[in-house]
């Protein structure tokens, strides 16, 4: 009987204190490792990662317009008022978002909430409102995306007609100069020297932007622009094509750009960068021999 009484008393004891529930995790809680999106200026997360230690943004804030003239007006109004390299300009095809048009991006953000707040405080420019655009890091561009060539910082840049570019490349194919074909970089430099002997179709200025078709790109060699409405070309590294990204880290800025590809692997070059533009390479020039993988 005593044993049964003891068991009953034990069963009637005070219940254990309830376990406190875990604090709720915000839906928009960002996980940032390495360089935060707010310290970048450029499309670095797709389709190639041009910043290995940068966290992909949850959202960007951008003005989106289908009109090239309006895009120039918006970009000019914001020039010098944001961080170095901002705003940057890409086509929404490259971001993998709709509606289709030119995106003048004023910043990338680690959280959607931060992007919404930034969009709400952005001014109306050329009758356009800034909006927060959610980013899918796995989004893929359409099969034939449009691009936006933006002329990089520096001085005026000479552009050559497509006919002159075709003629310079034909001369390269015909030359017996062994140095001309030694490396891909040597071929590129040889073509540029040939073009320099011809009158330029026009000059373009830093910050000028041009919407171009995917088929117009001379990948990693020459960037398409327009001279009087006609297709023309500047050197690839005089543009911000190739998912160029400016990264602010440890009190300094660098610019990294895709300048080639070998066996479907992007080849990157990095420069020191400031308001004057590119300076000495941080990474040495890549000298790739011709040939397959």
N, C-alpha and C positions, 0 to 999 in steps of 0.2 A: 504493500500500500504506500509506504513512504517513497518508494522508487517511482510509482506512478504519479504521486503528488509533485515530486520534483520535476518530472518531465512536463506536467501541465503548467507549472509555474514558469518554467523556462520558455514554453511556447507563448505565454501571455506577456512576456517582457516587452519593453519599448521597441518599436520598429527601428531599423537603421535609418540614419538621416538620408534624405533623397540626394541622388547625385546631381550636381548642378549641370544643366545642359551646356554644351559647347557654345561659345559665342557665334552668332551667325557670320558667315563669310560673305562679304559684299559680292554681288553678281559681277561687278566690274573690277574686282580686285586684280591689279596687274602684278605680274611676276617679272621683275626686271633683273636681268643678269648682264654684267658688262656695261656697255655704253647704252644709255637710255635713248629712246627715240627723239626726245626733246633736244638732244645734243647732236642731231644729224640734220643734214639738208640734202635730200636726194632719195631716189628709189633704189634701195639697197637690198631688199629682201626677196625680190622675184624678178625674172626667173632665175637669175644668178644672185648669190649672196656676195655683194661687194664689200661687206663689212662683217668679218667673221665673228667679232665679239659685240655686235650691236643687237639689241633686242628688237624684234619685229614690232611695229606699232599695232595697237588695237584699232586706231582710227587716225585719219588725217583731217585737217581742216583746209578746205580749198574753195576757191571761186571757180565754177565750171561754166564755160561759155563756148558755143560753137563758132564764135566769130573771132578771127585772128586779130582784127583791129582792136576789139574790146579787150582781148587778152593782153595785148601790148599796153593798153592804157592802164589796166589793173596792175600789171607788173611794174610799170614805171611809177605808179602812185605809191607802191609799197617799197620801192628800192631804197635801201639805206635806213629803213625804219624797223627792220627785223634783224635777226641774227645773220651772220655771214653766210651767204649762199641762199638765203630766203628772200623772197619766195623762189621756189624752183618750179619749173613748168614741165609737165609731161602730158601725154594724152591719156584719157580715161581708159582707152584700150590697154595701155600698159599697166594700169592699176587693176584691171579686171573688174571694173565697175561701170554702172550706167547712171545717168544718161551719157551718150557719146559726146565728147567735146574736149576742149582744152582745159586742163586742171592747173590753176595757179595755186600751188600748195603753200600755205603760210606756216605750216608746222605739222609734225607727226607727234603722236601722243601715246603714252603707255596705257591710258584708260579712255574709254568712250566718254565718261563724265567730264574729264579734263578737256577733251575735244569739244564737247557741247558747250562748255563754259567759254572756251576761246572763240568759238563761232559766234556765240551770242554777243560778244563784245567787239567783234570785227566790224569795221565800217562798211556801208554800202558803197560800192565802187562801180562805175559804169553801169548803173542800174542792176548790179548783181549783188546777191547776198552770199556770204561765206556759209558753208554748211559742213557739218561733221559727217565724214564718210567712213563707215565701218570697213575694216580691211580684213580680207580673207588671205592669210599668208600662203595658201595653197591655190589661189585663183590662177587661172591660166588665161592669157590674152587670146583674142580670136585668131583664126588661122592667118589672116593678113592684117595685122594691126596697123593703125596709123601711129606715127611718132611725131615728136616735136623737137626739131633741131634748135638748140639755144646756143648762141655764140658766147664763148667763155670770156672771162675778164681779160683785159689787155688792151691793145690798140686795135685800129681797123684791120680787117682781115680780107685779103684778096680772095675772090671766088672765080673759078674757071668754068666755062661752059661744058656741057656734057660732051660736045663734039671734040673739044680740046682734050678732055680727059680720055676719051676713047682713042684719040690719036697718040697721046703719050703712052698709053698702055700697049698700043700696037707697036710703037717704036721699041718698047721694052722687050716685047716678044721677038723682035727682029734683030736686036743688038747681039753682037758677038762678045761684048764686054763681059768677061767671067765674073768681075766684081759685082755687076748689076744683078746677077742671079744667085749670089752666094748665100744670102739669107732673106727671109721675108722682110726684115727691116731694111735691108739693102735695096730690095725691089721697090719698097714704098718710097725711100729717099730718092731713088733714081727717077721715079715718076714725078715727084715733087720738083726736082731740078728741071725736068723737061717742061713742066707747066710754068715754072718761073721765067722761062724764055718767051712765053707767049703773053699777049696782052690780056689782062684780067677782064672778065665779063662785067664785074662790078666789085665794090668793096662793101662788106657788111660790118656792123658795129657790135661791140660787146652788148649783150642783152637782147639783140635782135632774135626773134623767134619765127619759125616757119613750120607749118604743118606739112608733113611729107608722108608719102605712101611707103609701105614696107618694101616694095620692089625697087624703090629709088635708092635705098641705102647701099653703099659700097662698104660692106661690113668691115669695121675696124681699120679701114684705109681712108675713106673720104666721106664726109658728111654732106647730105644734100641741103641746099638753100635755094632761094629764088632770086634771080636778077631780072627785074622788069617783067615778072611773071613767068620767066623761063627757068628751067632746072639748071642749077649750077652746083659746084662743089667746093668745099674747103677741107683742109686737113682734119682728120677725125679728132685729134687731140686739141683742136681749136674750138671744138664743140663740147657739149655736156651729154652727148649720146653715150651709149655703153654703160647706162646706169651709174653715171658718175655720182659720187656721194662725198659730201664734205662732213668730216667728223671732228668734233671739238673734244679734245681729251688732253688732260694734264696741262691746260693753259695754252695749247697750240692747236692749229688746224691742219688737217691733211685732206687732200682730194685723191680718191681712188677711182679708177675707170677701167672698164674692160677694153683692152686694146688688141685682143686676138683670141683665138680659140685653137686648141690642139686636141684632137680626139674627144670632142664635145666637152672639153674642160676649159673654162675661161682663163685667159691670161690677164693678170691685173698689173697696173702700174700705179704707184702712189707718189704724189708730190707734196712738198710743203706748200701751204696755200694761205693767202691773205687777201686783203682788199685789192692788191695789185694783180692777183692771179697766181699762176703756178711758178714755183721756184725749183731748186734742185730736186732731182728724184730722191725719194726715200728708198725706193726699190730700184735696182739697176735695170737698164734697158734689157729687154728680152731679145735674144738673138736666136730665132728658130730657123733651122735649116728647112729647105723645101723637102717635101716627101710625105708619105703617109704615116700612119701610126704603126 
